[in-house]
Amino acid sequence: MESRYNVGSGGASFFVSKKSKKRHIPDLDMNHNPVWQVLTDNNFPKKKSSGKKKKKKVSESSIDDDLQLIFDELEEKKEFEKAFKNKQKKKKNRKFELSLFKVIVSILVLLIVGIVGTVIVKYDRYTVPTNSMASTLEKNNQVLFKSNLPISRFSVVLVEKEGKKDVLRVVGMPGDDIKMSNDTLQVNGSIYEESYLKNNFVNFKYQEGNARKVYTSNFDMKHIVGQKEELSNIPERKYYLLGDNRQKVTDSRKVGLYDESDIKGVAVMKIAPIKEIGTIQ
């Protein structure tokens, strides 16, 4: 069975077949047909929402970016933890080094105090009365000496001869054949370098008019003051003594040999001024 319908003033018509129940829409004039107007006004029935929200599609590139950001943050955290651990380790090492340094310094201080204390107890103190031993020892320097120490070549000794006290250096020992020529010391035919005179010698030579002069006046066994006959060697219990300040000193070149009894002790250490404390060369 078929039914026919007329729509609008344009005279367009369509029919519906009850058998097929299909709607046949003929070609319509898009400019004048009201059906087209209805269709273009978005008046179609809206589909009911199921209540479920559609999930937004996430691109693979955004996932990679997020993962990379997470990895970067983890890496930064690891680097920070590593740097923090290294800093803590350095602090511990520094504390250990400081502690070790303090221990070493304390031990050294105790050793020095112990040595100085022992030396002071066992040795006597003496104040240098003249500049005979300058620049090794200056006037008013304080030294430690001991009276019963063995006397050896180049020892610095305290002497008292004819009531005059002084500090001098042993150059000639009993049995020695000594000679000084052009600032060169010879003992038993061997040349000895007097290294302790270096500063004095250089300063003397740099003074005006001293370039060709000798610092230590010449002497030999044949011309020792106070001897009635020529000597080939220094007699027993006799010593030939010189001061380091060769230009301004009274020593064996002027007063002759010193008796063993004239030597009151051997100086071993300078203790004042404090900044110059140390053994005597």
C-alpha positions as CSV (number, residue, x, y, z in Angstrom):
1,M,0.0,0.0,0.0
2,E,1.4,3.4,-0.9
3,S,0.6,6.9,0.5
4,R,1.3,10.1,-1.3
5,Y,2.0,13.5,0.3
6,N,2.3,17.0,-0.9
7,V,4.8,19.3,0.8
8,G,4.9,23.1,0.7
9,S,4.1,25.5,-2.1
10,G,6.8,24.3,-4.5
11,G,4.5,21.4,-5.4
12,A,7.1,18.8,-4.5
13,S,5.6,15.5,-3.4
14,F,6.9,12.2,-2.1
15,F,5.4,8.9,-1.2
16,V,6.0,6.3,1.4
17,S,5.6,2.6,0.8
18,K,4.2,0.8,3.8
19,K,5.8,-2.4,2.6
20,S,9.3,-1.1,2.5
21,K,8.9,1.6,5.0
22,K,11.7,3.5,3.3
23,R,11.6,7.2,2.9
24,H,12.4,8.4,-0.7
25,I,13.5,12.0,-0.9
26,P,13.3,13.3,-4.4
27,D,15.6,15.9,-5.9
28,L,14.7,19.2,-4.2
29,D,15.2,22.8,-5.0
30,M,17.8,23.8,-2.3
31,N,16.9,27.4,-2.6
32,H,13.1,27.3,-2.1
33,N,12.3,24.0,-0.5
34,P,11.6,24.3,3.3
35,V,12.7,20.7,3.8
36,W,16.2,21.7,3.0
37,Q,15.9,24.5,5.5
38,V,14.9,22.1,8.2
39,L,17.8,19.8,7.3
40,T,20.4,22.6,7.4
41,D,19.3,24.0,10.7
42,N,20.9,21.2,12.6
43,N,17.5,20.1,13.9
44,F,18.3,16.4,13.7
45,P,17.6,14.5,16.9
46,K,20.7,14.5,19.1
47,K,22.1,11.2,20.1
48,K,21.9,10.5,23.7
49,S,25.1,10.5,25.6
50,S,26.1,7.2,27.2
51,G,27.7,9.1,30.1
52,K,31.2,8.0,29.3
53,K,33.8,10.6,28.4
54,K,35.8,10.0,25.4
55,K,39.4,9.6,26.1
56,K,41.8,12.0,24.5
57,K,44.3,10.5,22.3
58,V,47.8,11.0,23.5
59,S,50.5,11.3,20.9
60,E,53.6,9.2,21.1
61,S,55.8,12.3,21.0
62,S,54.3,13.8,24.1
63,I,54.8,10.5,26.0
64,D,58.5,10.5,24.9
65,D,58.9,14.0,26.1
66,D,57.4,13.2,29.5
67,L,59.6,10.2,29.9
68,Q,62.7,12.2,28.9
69,L,61.8,14.8,31.5
70,I,61.5,12.1,34.2
71,F,64.8,10.6,33.2
72,D,66.5,14.1,33.2
73,E,65.1,14.7,36.7
74,L,66.4,11.3,37.9
75,E,69.8,12.0,36.4
76,E,70.0,15.4,38.0
77,K,69.0,13.9,41.4
78,K,71.8,11.3,41.0
79,E,74.3,14.0,40.2
80,F,73.2,16.0,43.2
81,E,73.5,13.0,45.5
82,K,76.9,12.2,44.1
83,A,78.1,15.8,44.5
84,F,76.8,15.8,48.1
85,K,78.5,12.6,48.9
86,N,81.8,13.8,47.5
87,K,81.5,17.0,49.5
88,Q,80.8,15.1,52.7
89,K,83.8,12.8,51.9
90,K,86.1,15.9,51.4
91,K,84.9,17.3,54.7
92,K,85.7,14.1,56.5
93,N,89.2,13.9,54.8
94,R,89.8,17.5,55.7
95,K,88.9,16.9,59.3
96,F,91.1,13.9,59.4
97,E,94.0,15.8,57.8
98,L,93.6,18.6,60.4
99,S,93.4,16.1,63.2
100,L,96.6,14.4,61.9
101,F,98.3,17.7,61.5
102,K,97.4,18.7,65.1
103,V,98.7,15.4,66.4
104,I,102.0,15.8,64.5
105,V,102.4,19.4,65.6
106,S,101.7,18.4,69.2
107,I,104.2,15.6,69.1
108,L,106.9,17.9,67.6
109,V,106.2,20.6,70.2
110,L,106.5,18.0,73.0
111,L,109.7,16.7,71.5
112,I,111.2,20.2,71.2
113,V,110.2,21.1,74.7
114,G,111.6,17.8,76.0
115,I,114.9,18.2,74.1
116,V,115.3,21.9,75.1
117,G,114.3,21.1,78.7
118,T,116.9,18.3,78.8
119,V,119.6,20.5,77.2
120,I,118.9,23.3,79.6
121,V,119.1,21.0,82.6
122,K,122.4,19.3,81.4
123,Y,124.1,22.4,79.9
124,D,125.1,25.8,81.3
125,R,124.1,29.1,79.9
126,Y,126.6,31.7,78.8
127,T,126.2,35.3,77.4
128,V,128.6,36.1,74.6
129,P,130.8,39.1,75.8
130,T,132.2,40.3,72.5
131,N,131.8,40.3,68.7
132,S,134.9,38.1,68.2
133,M,132.7,35.3,66.7
134,A,130.5,37.6,64.6
135,S,128.5,36.8,62.5
136,T,128.2,33.3,63.9
137,L,127.6,34.6,67.4
138,E,127.0,38.3,68.2
139,K,127.6,40.1,71.4
140,N,124.9,39.4,74.0
141,N,123.7,36.2,72.3
142,Q,123.1,33.4,74.7
143,V,124.6,29.9,74.2
144,L,124.5,26.6,76.0
145,F,127.9,25.0,76.8
146,K,129.3,22.0,78.7
147,S,132.6,22.0,80.4
148,N,133.5,18.3,80.0
149,L,132.8,17.8,76.4
150,P,135.7,16.6,74.1
151,I,137.3,19.4,72.1
152,S,137.5,18.8,68.3
153,R,138.7,20.8,65.3
154,F,136.4,23.8,64.6
155,S,134.6,23.5,67.9
156,V,133.4,26.9,69.3
157,V,134.8,27.2,72.9
158,L,134.6,29.5,75.9
159,V,138.0,30.7,77.0
160,E,139.5,32.7,79.7
161,K,143.1,33.9,79.3
162,E,144.8,36.4,81.5
163,G,141.5,37.4,83.0
164,K,139.8,38.0,79.7
165,K,136.8,35.9,78.7
166,D,135.8,35.3,75.1
167,V,134.3,32.8,72.6
168,L,136.6,31.5,69.9
169,R,137.0,28.6,67.4
170,V,139.5,25.8,67.5
171,V,141.6,25.7,64.3
172,G,144.7,23.9,65.5
173,M,144.8,20.8,67.7
174,P,147.7,19.3,69.6
175,G,150.2,17.7,67.1
176,D,148.9,19.7,64.1
177,D,151.1,21.6,61.6
178,I,148.9,24.6,60.6
179,K,149.4,27.3,58.1
180,M,147.3,30.2,56.7
181,S,148.2,31.6,53.2
182,N,146.0,33.9,51.1
183,D,142.9,33.0,53.0
184,T,143.5,29.3,52.6
185,L,143.9,27.1,55.7
186,Q,146.2,24.1,55.6
187,V,146.4,21.6,58.4
188,N,149.0,18.8,58.1
189,G,149.4,19.6,54.4
190,S,145.6,19.3,53.7
191,I,143.4,22.3,52.7
192,Y,140.4,22.9,54.8
193,E,137.4,25.0,53.7
194,E,136.1,27.4,56.3
195,S,132.5,27.5,55.3
196,Y,131.5,29.3,58.5
197,L,133.4,32.4,57.2
198,K,131.5,32.7,53.9
199,N,129.3,35.7,54.9
200,N,132.1,37.5,56.6
201,F,134.5,36.9,53.7
202,V,132.1,38.1,51.1
203,N,131.1,41.2,53.1
204,F,134.8,42.1,53.6
205,K,135.7,41.7,49.9
206,Y,132.8,44.0,48.9
207,Q,134.1,46.8,51.0
208,E,135.9,49.5,49.2
209,G,139.6,48.9,48.9
210,N,139.4,45.3,50.2
211,A,139.2,43.4,46.9
212,R,142.9,42.4,46.9
213,K,143.3,42.2,50.7
214,V,143.2,38.9,52.7
215,Y,140.5,38.4,55.3
216,T,142.7,36.3,57.5
217,S,146.3,37.4,58.0
218,N,148.9,34.8,57.1
219,F,150.6,32.7,59.8
220,D,152.5,29.4,60.2
221,M,154.2,27.3,62.9
222,K,157.5,29.3,62.6
223,H,155.9,32.6,63.6
224,I,153.6,31.8,66.6
225,V,153.6,34.6,69.2
226,G,155.1,33.7,72.5
227,Q,157.2,30.8,71.4
228,K,161.0,31.1,72.2
229,E,161.9,28.5,69.5
230,E,160.4,27.5,66.2
231,L,157.7,24.7,66.3
232,S,156.9,22.1,63.7
233,N,153.7,21.0,65.5
234,I,151.4,22.3,68.2
235,P,152.5,20.9,71.6
236,E,150.4,18.7,73.8
237,R,147.5,20.4,75.7
238,K,147.9,23.4,73.5
239,Y,145.4,24.8,70.9
240,Y,145.4,27.4,68.2
241,L,142.2,29.5,68.4
242,L,140.8,32.1,65.9
243,G,137.7,34.2,66.0
244,D,135.3,34.2,63.0
245,N,135.5,38.0,62.9
246,R,139.1,37.8,61.7
247,Q,139.5,41.6,61.3
248,K,138.4,42.6,64.8
249,V,139.4,39.9,67.3
250,T,142.1,39.1,69.7
251,D,143.1,35.4,69.1
252,S,146.2,33.1,68.7
253,R,147.6,35.4,66.0
254,K,148.1,38.0,68.8
255,V,148.4,36.1,72.1
256,G,149.8,32.8,70.9
257,L,148.6,29.3,71.8
258,Y,145.9,28.6,74.4
259,D,146.4,26.1,77.2
260,E,143.8,23.4,77.7
261,S,143.1,24.9,81.1
262,D,142.1,28.2,79.4
263,I,139.2,26.4,77.7
264,K,136.2,26.5,80.0
265,G,133.7,24.6,77.9
266,V,132.3,23.8,74.4
267,A,129.4,25.8,73.1
268,V,126.7,23.6,71.4
269,M,123.6,25.7,70.9
270,K,122.4,29.3,70.5
271,I,119.2,29.9,72.5
272,A,118.8,33.6,72.2
273,P,117.5,35.5,70.4
274,I,114.7,33.0,70.0
275,K,114.4,33.5,66.2
276,E,118.0,32.4,65.8
277,I,117.8,29.4,68.1
278,G,119.7,26.4,66.8
279,T,123.0,24.5,66.8
280,I,126.2,26.4,66.3
281,Q,128.0,25.7,63.0
